[in-house]
Amino acid sequence: MNADIEAARVRQRAKAYEELTDIASRLQLLVRLENGADPHVGSALHAVRFAVTMLWPTTPESPPPDYRHDSEYLHYLAGHWREAALEIGEFAVERPAALRLVGDPKPPA
């Protein structure tokens, strides 16, 4: 019975890796189609790529991700994912200009 559970675990990890890889490919296509205009799509792409990179070592039969997957790149992904999700840094939402009240320039008498 333990062999059956282990085989099911291996299959499910491989399936999850494959599905996440497919989702990353679709998100990458969206980024290209939108010229990277939507930071939410970019954030989702970074999050999914991070998940793929974390899962890959546990799926020995699966091919490596088709993008960088070293520790330095993981830090890059995590930072961009956080910034995009929180809409800060290069992903900051453009805010309307502050309103300035203009009154009578003469001081009250």
N, C-alpha and C positions, 0 to 999 in steps of 0.2 A: 504494500500500500504506500509506503514512503517513496518508492520509486515512481509511482503514479503521480504523487503530489509534486515531486521534484520535476518531473517531465512537464506537468501542467504549469508550474512556476516558470520554467525556461521558455515555454511557448508563449505565455502571457507577457513576459518581459520583452521577447522578440517582437510580439505583436504591438505592444505599446511603443517600442522604439520605432517601428515601421510607421505607425500612425502619426507619431510626433514628427518624424522626418517628413512625411507627406504634408502635414499642416505647416511646417516651416517652409517648405517649397511653395505652397500656396500663398503664404504671407509674403515671402520674398517677391513673388510675382506681383502682388498688390502694391508693394513698396515701389517696384519698378514702374508699374502702370500709373501710379499716382505721383511719380517723381519724388517720393519720400515726403509728400506734403502732409500726411496725417501721422502725427506722432503716436497716436494710439495704436495704429497698425505696426509701426516700428517697435513700440514697446512690447506688443504681443509677440512679434518676431523674435526679439531678444529673449523674452521669457521662454518661448518654446525652444529656441536654440540652446538656452541654458539647460533646460530639462533634457534635451537630447544628449547633450554633452555629459550630464550627470549619469544618465542611464546607460550610455554606450559601454563603459567598462564591465557592466554586468551582463552584457549580451555578446559573448565571445564570437558567435557565428555571424554577427551583423557587421556590415562594412562601417568604417569610421565616417563621421559626419563629413560633408563636402565643404566644410569651412574650417577655419582654425579652431582648435579645441584644446589648446594648452592653458595652463593656469593664468597666464597674463591675459589671454583672451576672455577667460571666465570673469576676471575682474572688470574688464571693459564692458562685457555684456551686463553684468550686475549693475554697474554704474549708470549705463544708459537706460536700462530697464527702470531703475529707480527714478531717474530724472524725467523720463517720458511719462511714467505713471503719475508723478507728482506735478508734472507740467512746470519744471524748473530748468534752469540752464538754457541750453540751446532749444529745449522743447517748451519754453515758457510761452504761454498764451499771450498774444498781443492784447494789451489792455487799452481801453479808450483813454485818450488824453484827459488829464484832470481838468475839471471845470474851474475857472477862475471868476470870481464875482468882481464885477467892475461897478464902482459906485461913483458918486460925485467927488471929483478930485479936490474940491474946496473943503477945508475943515469947517465944522459947524461953528456958527457965530455965537 
